[in-house]
Structures are given as C-alpha cells and as structure tokens.
Amino acid sequence: MAKVEFRHVVKRFGDVEVIPDLNLTIEDGEFVALLGPSGCGKSTSLFILAGIYQPSGGELLFDGRVVNEVEARDRNVGIVFQSYALYPHMTVRDNVLFPLRFKRMPREEARTRVAAAADLVQVTELLDRRPSELSGGQQQRVALARALVKEPQLLLLDEPLSNLDATLRLTMRTEIKSLQKKLGVTTVLVTHDQIEATTMADRIICLRAGRIEQIGPPDDLYRRPQSLFIAGFIGSPPINMISGEARDGIMSAGSVAFPFEGAPG
C-alpha cells in the first residue's frame, strides 16, 4: 500500500490553471474522498495520481518516491472509471485478466489472481459472460475486480456509483467500504455526491476552484464548517443563510433577534 503526497502540485491546460498549488498527504491505508462541485479539480487530481496527466509543476510522491515521470502502467495503481470501460468483445474473465498481461505474469498465477479477485467481488459465476449480458451493478463489480487483480498499492474510484440506481448505490457503498477495510488498500474516491463521501471515506478533501477548502472527517465538515461554502455545500437540505449583527450573544437580523452560540460578547 502507499502513502501519497502532493507537494505544491500545479496543473495547467494551456493558459488555464486548473490546480494552482495542491499540498496534500494521504496516509497508507486511508480511504479519502475528493469532494466538490463540477470543475473543482477533483478528477484532474485523480488523473494525476493515475499517471494519465502529468503535473505542470510540483511533485507527486508514493512512499517518498517522486513519480512524476513514472508511466501509468508502472505505478501499480488500480482505477475504476464512471463508465466501467469494459471491453465488450471480451468475457468477464478476460476483462479481469487484462491488466496482468502487461506484467507478463505466469499463466497459472494469473488465473489464480483472476479467481481470487472475482471471488472477492462476488462475480465468479459471471466469468464466462460478456459485458452486454451483465446488469449495471455486475459491470461495476467486474470493473472493481479488474482494478484489484494486480494487487494495487493505490485504488482510484472515479464516480464509480453514478450510473447505478439509488438502491444499488446504497448496497455498493457499503460493500466497497467493507472491501477497502478488508484489503487495507489506500483508496481515493472522486465524487460530487456528499452522501457517498460522508458514508464511505475516513476523511474528506473538499475542493473549490482547484484549492482545498477544508479537510477532515465527514462529521467535522458537517458540524464545524470553516467557510460559508462548506456550510452551504455539505448537508441536505442546504442551510439557510441570513445577514445580521452579532452582539452580546444575540444575533439581530431586521426585526428578529435570537441567542447565538459563539457570537461576540
């Protein structure tokens, strides 16, 4: 497993700076969620981890080793995409096996790995089917097996549940969380769904315009927001905001006044 560090990581696309200066440490075995609205830089950060994008500046480290120039296939990272990205002409068995072909692993060891990964996510009975014969939930499990088959040091989940119905999302949240704890693999979840983030992650990194707005356990972001953005973004239904004056423990807003914990005075 891996400890991951972003040190002053910058990412630009042409003249557009998507991530201006990201500093972040993800501990070995931790499950973190990158949460935020569209365009906040969460998927870009995940693609930098995967090696799909290279930083425009700064350093990315796995266990103290700078990996900026390390190719994606050499990072030992497993990734599950929103679309699952299964090969339609291959069986489930061959889809799960695919990452091991690049490792030139002995055939018998590869078969053992595939069987173990399939058993882990409960798709053993589906190994001879093709993706078109699977439900959305089954495809998601196969994509997860393919990500885990090479025993990655880092597991990346890019909106993995967004294509599932509400009931199945609830089930898969629990299963993925349980699986992560069982394996102890360092895991990064990208999501815009605060419920996914708060129910699955040990820690949430909330991003806004490529910058970290707040980091902490889910309950901290909900109960102790450090900005109006966090207070408005976390929680359902959203909070109501009013303007007023706080004095001597009383909040006054027009003709309304009420005690206010934490007010000056």
Sine and cosine of phi, psi and omega as CSV:
sin_phi,cos_phi,sin_psi,cos_psi,sin_omega,cos_omega
0.00,0.00,0.15,-0.99,-0.18,-0.98
-0.71,-0.70,0.59,-0.81,0.27,-0.96
-1.00,-0.06,0.76,-0.66,-0.11,-0.99
-0.90,-0.43,0.69,-0.73,0.03,-1.00
-0.73,-0.69,0.78,-0.63,0.24,-0.97
-0.99,-0.14,0.85,-0.53,0.04,-1.00
-0.88,-0.47,0.97,-0.23,0.02,-1.00
0.78,0.62,0.68,0.73,-0.03,-1.00
-0.97,0.26,0.74,-0.67,0.03,-1.00
-0.85,-0.53,0.61,-0.79,0.12,-0.99
-0.69,-0.73,0.84,-0.55,0.04,-1.00
-0.87,-0.50,0.56,-0.83,0.19,-0.98
-0.87,-0.49,0.98,-0.18,-0.13,-0.99
0.91,0.42,-0.82,-0.57,0.00,-1.00
-1.00,-0.02,-0.02,1.00,-0.05,-1.00
-1.00,-0.07,0.86,-0.51,0.02,-1.00
-1.00,-0.08,0.96,-0.28,-0.06,-1.00
-0.99,0.13,-0.65,0.76,0.05,-1.00
-0.83,-0.55,0.94,-0.34,-0.09,-1.00
-0.98,0.17,-0.59,0.81,-0.05,-1.00
-0.13,-0.99,1.00,0.01,-0.10,-1.00
-0.98,-0.17,0.85,-0.52,0.09,-1.00
-0.84,-0.54,0.87,-0.49,-0.13,-0.99
-0.35,-0.94,0.65,-0.76,0.11,-0.99
-0.86,-0.52,0.77,-0.64,0.08,-1.00
-0.91,-0.41,0.87,-0.50,-0.12,-0.99
-0.97,0.25,0.41,-0.91,0.04,-1.00
-0.84,0.55,0.82,-0.57,0.04,-1.00
0.99,0.11,0.03,1.00,-0.04,-1.00
-0.99,0.15,0.50,-0.87,0.11,-0.99
-0.93,-0.37,0.94,-0.35,-0.01,-1.00
-0.88,-0.47,0.45,-0.89,0.07,-1.00
-0.89,-0.46,0.76,-0.65,0.19,-0.98
-1.00,-0.04,0.94,-0.35,-0.13,-0.99
-0.89,-0.47,0.60,-0.80,0.07,-1.00
0.25,-0.97,0.16,-0.99,0.00,-1.00
-0.95,0.30,0.17,-0.99,0.03,-1.00
-0.84,0.54,0.67,-0.74,0.04,-1.00
0.99,0.11,0.17,0.99,-0.05,-1.00
-1.00,0.08,-0.17,0.99,0.03,-1.00
0.97,-0.22,0.10,0.99,-0.07,-1.00
-0.94,0.35,-0.70,0.71,0.02,-1.00
-0.93,0.36,-0.59,0.81,0.06,-1.00
-0.87,0.49,-0.68,0.74,0.03,-1.00
-0.88,0.47,-0.66,0.75,0.01,-1.00
-0.92,0.40,-0.64,0.77,0.01,-1.00
-0.93,0.37,-0.48,0.88,0.12,-0.99
-0.92,0.40,-0.68,0.73,0.06,-1.00
-0.87,0.49,-0.64,0.77,-0.05,-1.00
-0.96,0.28,-0.33,0.94,-0.07,-1.00
1.00,-0.02,0.09,1.00,0.06,-1.00
-0.95,0.32,-0.64,0.76,0.13,-0.99
-0.93,-0.37,0.54,-0.84,0.15,-0.99
-0.97,-0.22,0.59,-0.81,0.05,-1.00
-0.88,0.47,0.56,-0.83,0.12,-0.99
-0.99,0.15,-0.31,0.95,0.04,-1.00
-0.25,-0.97,0.27,-0.96,-0.01,-1.00
0.99,0.13,-0.14,-0.99,-0.07,-1.00
-0.75,-0.66,0.60,-0.80,0.15,-0.99
-0.91,-0.41,0.80,-0.61,-0.07,-1.00
-0.84,-0.55,0.67,-0.74,0.20,-0.98
-0.92,-0.39,0.88,-0.47,-0.01,-1.00
0.78,0.63,0.68,0.73,0.07,-1.00
0.99,0.14,-0.03,1.00,-0.01,-1.00
-0.97,-0.23,0.79,-0.61,0.03,-1.00
-0.94,0.34,0.80,-0.60,-0.08,-1.00
-0.87,-0.49,0.28,0.96,-0.02,-1.00
-0.76,0.65,-0.66,0.75,-0.10,-1.00
-0.99,-0.13,0.03,1.00,-0.02,-1.00
-0.98,0.20,0.78,-0.62,-0.01,-1.00
-0.90,0.45,0.46,-0.89,-0.02,-1.00
-0.82,0.58,-0.68,0.74,-0.07,-1.00
-0.93,0.36,-0.27,0.96,-0.03,-1.00
-0.98,-0.20,0.09,1.00,-0.08,-1.00
-1.00,-0.03,-0.16,0.99,-0.08,-1.00
0.80,0.60,0.80,0.60,0.02,-1.00
-0.89,-0.46,0.72,-0.69,0.11,-0.99
-0.98,-0.21,0.65,-0.76,-0.04,-1.00
-0.68,-0.73,0.67,-0.74,0.10,-1.00
-0.90,-0.44,0.88,-0.48,-0.03,-1.00
-1.00,0.02,0.31,-0.95,0.04,-1.00
-0.85,0.53,-0.61,0.79,-0.05,-1.00
-1.00,0.04,-0.05,1.00,-0.04,-1.00
0.96,0.29,-0.57,0.82,0.11,-0.99
0.81,0.58,0.70,0.71,0.08,-1.00
-0.99,0.11,0.56,-0.83,0.01,-1.00
-0.99,0.17,0.89,-0.45,-0.14,-0.99
-0.92,0.39,-0.44,0.90,-0.04,-1.00
-1.00,0.07,-0.10,0.99,-0.02,-1.00
-0.98,-0.20,0.45,-0.89,0.15,-0.99
-0.95,0.30,0.21,-0.98,0.09,-1.00
-0.84,0.55,-0.68,0.74,0.00,-1.00
-0.84,0.54,-0.73,0.68,-0.04,-1.00
-0.95,0.33,-0.54,0.84,0.08,-1.00
-0.89,0.45,-0.70,0.71,0.00,-1.00
-0.93,0.37,-0.59,0.81,-0.02,-1.00
-0.94,0.33,-0.43,0.90,-0.20,-0.98
-0.77,0.63,-0.73,0.68,-0.02,-1.00
-0.88,0.48,-0.43,0.90,-0.05,-1.00
-0.97,0.23,-0.32,0.95,0.01,-1.00
-0.90,0.43,-0.55,0.84,0.02,-1.00
-0.95,0.33,-0.37,0.93,0.01,-1.00
-1.00,0.06,-0.12,0.99,-0.03,-1.00
0.79,0.61,0.71,0.70,-0.03,-1.00
-0.97,0.24,0.61,-0.79,0.09,-1.00
-0.79,0.61,0.61,-0.79,-0.14,-0.99
-0.84,0.54,-0.68,0.73,-0.06,-1.00
-0.92,0.39,-0.65,0.76,0.04,-1.00
-0.90,0.44,-0.65,0.76,0.02,-1.00
-0.89,0.47,-0.68,0.74,0.03,-1.00
-0.88,0.47,-0.64,0.77,0.02,-1.00
-0.90,0.43,-0.67,0.74,0.02,-1.00
-0.89,0.46,-0.70,0.72,0.00,-1.00
-0.88,0.48,-0.71,0.70,0.00,-1.00
-0.88,0.48,-0.65,0.76,-0.01,-1.00
-0.92,0.39,-0.69,0.73,0.00,-1.00
-0.91,0.42,-0.66,0.75,0.02,-1.00
-0.90,0.44,-0.65,0.76,0.02,-1.00
-0.91,0.41,-0.61,0.79,-0.04,-1.00
-0.87,0.49,-0.64,0.77,-0.04,-1.00
-0.96,-0.28,0.19,0.98,0.14,-0.99
0.89,0.45,0.77,0.64,0.08,-1.00
-0.82,-0.58,0.32,0.95,-0.05,-1.00
-0.82,0.57,-0.65,0.76,-0.05,-1.00
-0.96,0.28,-0.10,1.00,-0.04,-1.00
-0.97,-0.24,0.04,1.00,-0.18,-0.98
-0.87,0.50,-0.45,0.89,-0.04,-1.00
-0.99,-0.14,0.07,1.00,0.05,-1.00
-1.00,0.01,0.20,-0.98,0.10,-1.00
-0.96,-0.28,0.37,-0.93,-0.06,-1.00
-0.80,0.60,-0.57,0.82,-0.02,-1.00
-0.91,0.42,-0.28,0.96,-0.01,-1.00
-1.00,-0.09,0.08,1.00,-0.08,-1.00
-0.95,-0.32,0.46,-0.89,0.15,-0.99
-0.97,0.23,0.16,-0.99,0.03,-1.00
-0.86,0.51,-0.67,0.74,0.02,-1.00
-0.91,0.42,-0.62,0.79,0.03,-1.00
-0.92,0.38,-0.65,0.76,0.06,-1.00
-0.88,0.47,-0.62,0.78,0.02,-1.00
-0.90,0.44,-0.65,0.76,0.03,-1.00
-0.91,0.42,-0.64,0.77,0.02,-1.00
-0.90,0.44,-0.68,0.73,0.04,-1.00
-0.87,0.49,-0.61,0.79,0.03,-1.00
-0.93,0.37,-0.65,0.76,0.05,-1.00
-0.88,0.48,-0.67,0.75,0.01,-1.00
-0.90,0.44,-0.60,0.80,0.02,-1.00
-0.94,0.35,-0.51,0.86,-0.09,-1.00
-1.00,-0.03,-0.27,0.96,-0.16,-0.99
-0.90,0.44,-0.49,0.87,-0.01,-1.00
-1.00,-0.02,0.19,0.98,0.04,-1.00
0.80,0.60,0.90,0.44,-0.11,-0.99
-0.94,0.35,0.44,-0.90,0.12,-0.99
-0.99,0.12,-0.26,0.97,-0.02,-1.00
-0.58,-0.82,0.78,-0.63,0.02,-1.00
-0.93,-0.36,0.81,-0.59,-0.03,-1.00
-0.92,-0.40,0.76,-0.65,-0.04,-1.00
-0.85,-0.53,0.94,-0.33,-0.06,-1.00
-0.98,-0.19,1.00,-0.08,-0.02,-1.00
0.75,0.67,0.79,0.62,-0.18,-0.98
-0.94,0.34,-0.30,0.95,-0.10,-0.99
-0.95,-0.31,0.03,1.00,-0.16,-0.99
-0.92,0.38,-0.37,0.93,-0.01,-1.00
-1.00,-0.04,0.05,1.00,-0.04,-1.00
-0.99,-0.14,0.41,-0.91,0.07,-1.00
-0.96,0.28,0.23,-0.97,-0.16,-0.99
-0.86,0.52,-0.67,0.74,-0.03,-1.00
-0.91,0.42,-0.70,0.72,-0.01,-1.00
-0.94,0.34,-0.56,0.83,0.06,-1.00
-0.86,0.51,-0.68,0.73,0.00,-1.00
-0.87,0.49,-0.70,0.72,0.01,-1.00
-0.90,0.44,-0.72,0.70,-0.08,-1.00
-0.94,0.33,-0.52,0.85,0.09,-1.00
-0.84,0.55,-0.75,0.66,-0.02,-1.00
-0.90,0.44,-0.68,0.73,-0.06,-1.00
-0.93,0.38,-0.68,0.74,0.00,-1.00
-0.91,0.41,-0.67,0.74,0.03,-1.00
-0.87,0.49,-0.71,0.70,0.01,-1.00
-0.90,0.44,-0.66,0.75,0.00,-1.00
-0.90,0.43,-0.66,0.75,0.01,-1.00
-0.89,0.46,-0.67,0.74,0.02,-1.00
-0.91,0.41,-0.62,0.78,0.00,-1.00
-0.90,0.43,-0.68,0.73,-0.06,-1.00
-1.00,0.10,-0.45,0.89,-0.04,-1.00
0.94,0.33,0.35,0.94,-0.05,-1.00
-0.99,0.13,0.70,-0.71,0.09,-1.00
-0.87,0.50,0.80,-0.60,-0.15,-0.99
-0.74,-0.67,0.70,-0.72,0.06,-1.00
-0.84,-0.54,0.87,-0.50,0.03,-1.00
-0.96,-0.27,0.78,-0.62,0.13,-0.99
-0.98,-0.21,0.80,-0.61,0.00,-1.00
-0.38,-0.92,0.45,-0.89,0.17,-0.99
-0.98,-0.21,-0.03,1.00,-0.08,-1.00
-1.00,-0.08,0.94,-0.33,-0.05,-1.00
-0.90,0.44,-0.49,0.87,0.02,-1.00
-0.92,0.40,-0.69,0.72,0.07,-1.00
-0.86,0.52,-0.74,0.68,-0.05,-1.00
-0.89,0.46,-0.72,0.70,-0.09,-1.00
-0.96,0.27,-0.47,0.88,-0.02,-1.00
-1.00,0.02,-0.35,0.94,-0.10,-0.99
-0.96,-0.29,-0.57,0.82,-0.21,-0.98
-1.00,-0.03,0.52,-0.85,0.17,-0.99
-0.96,0.29,-0.56,0.83,-0.08,-1.00
-0.57,-0.82,0.59,-0.80,0.03,-1.00
-0.92,-0.38,0.73,-0.69,0.16,-0.99
-0.94,-0.33,0.96,-0.30,-0.03,-1.00
-1.00,-0.06,0.84,-0.54,-0.07,-1.00
-0.96,-0.28,0.51,-0.86,0.09,-1.00
-0.55,-0.84,0.89,-0.46,0.00,-1.00
0.81,0.58,0.65,0.76,0.08,-1.00
0.99,0.16,0.03,1.00,0.00,-1.00
-0.89,-0.46,0.46,-0.89,0.04,-1.00
-0.98,0.22,0.86,-0.52,0.03,-1.00
-1.00,0.05,-0.63,0.77,0.05,-1.00
-0.25,-0.97,0.58,-0.82,0.07,-1.00
-0.82,-0.57,0.65,-0.76,0.10,-1.00
0.23,-0.97,0.09,-1.00,0.12,-0.99
-0.87,0.50,0.46,-0.89,-0.04,-1.00
-0.78,0.63,-0.68,0.74,-0.05,-1.00
-0.91,0.43,-0.53,0.85,0.02,-1.00
-0.91,0.42,-0.70,0.72,-0.01,-1.00
-0.91,0.41,-0.55,0.83,-0.01,-1.00
-0.97,0.26,-0.71,0.71,-0.12,-0.99
-1.00,-0.06,-0.41,0.91,-0.05,-1.00
-0.75,-0.67,0.87,0.50,0.02,-1.00
-0.89,0.45,0.62,-0.78,-0.04,-1.00
-0.99,-0.14,0.03,1.00,0.03,-1.00
-0.40,-0.91,0.30,-0.95,0.06,-1.00
-0.90,0.43,-0.51,0.86,0.03,-1.00
-0.88,0.48,-0.75,0.66,0.01,-1.00
-0.90,0.43,-0.68,0.73,-0.01,-1.00
-0.87,0.50,-0.58,0.81,0.00,-1.00
-0.99,0.11,-0.45,0.90,-0.08,-1.00
-1.00,0.07,-0.59,0.81,-0.03,-1.00
-1.00,-0.09,0.76,-0.65,0.03,-1.00
0.92,-0.40,0.57,-0.82,0.00,-1.00
-0.61,-0.79,0.83,-0.55,0.00,1.00
-0.94,0.33,0.28,-0.96,-0.01,-1.00
-0.88,0.48,0.42,-0.91,0.02,-1.00
-0.93,0.36,0.39,-0.92,0.17,-0.99
-1.00,-0.06,0.66,-0.75,0.01,-1.00
-0.90,-0.44,0.72,-0.69,0.07,-1.00
-0.77,-0.64,0.45,-0.89,0.07,-1.00
-0.98,-0.19,0.65,-0.76,0.00,-1.00
-0.20,-0.98,-0.23,-0.97,-0.03,-1.00
-0.82,-0.58,0.77,-0.64,0.01,-1.00
-0.97,-0.25,0.82,-0.57,0.00,-1.00
-0.43,-0.90,0.72,-0.69,0.04,-1.00
0.81,0.59,0.64,0.76,0.05,-1.00
0.97,0.24,0.17,0.99,-0.02,-1.00
-0.85,-0.52,0.71,-0.70,0.09,-1.00
-0.98,-0.18,0.84,-0.55,0.00,-1.00
-0.91,-0.42,0.78,-0.63,0.04,-1.00
-0.69,-0.73,0.99,-0.16,-0.07,-1.00
0.90,0.43,-0.82,-0.58,-0.02,-1.00
-1.00,0.01,0.05,1.00,-0.05,-1.00
-0.96,-0.27,0.70,-0.71,0.06,-1.00
-0.67,-0.74,0.63,-0.78,0.00,-1.00
-0.42,-0.91,0.45,-0.89,0.04,-1.00
-0.87,0.50,0.60,-0.80,-0.07,-1.00
-0.70,-0.72,0.95,-0.33,0.00,-1.00
-0.91,0.42,0.79,-0.62,0.02,-1.00
1.00,-0.06,-0.07,1.00,0.02,-1.00
-0.95,0.31,0.45,-0.89,0.03,-1.00
-0.86,0.51,0.48,-0.88,0.08,-1.00
0.98,-0.19,0.00,0.00,0.00,0.00
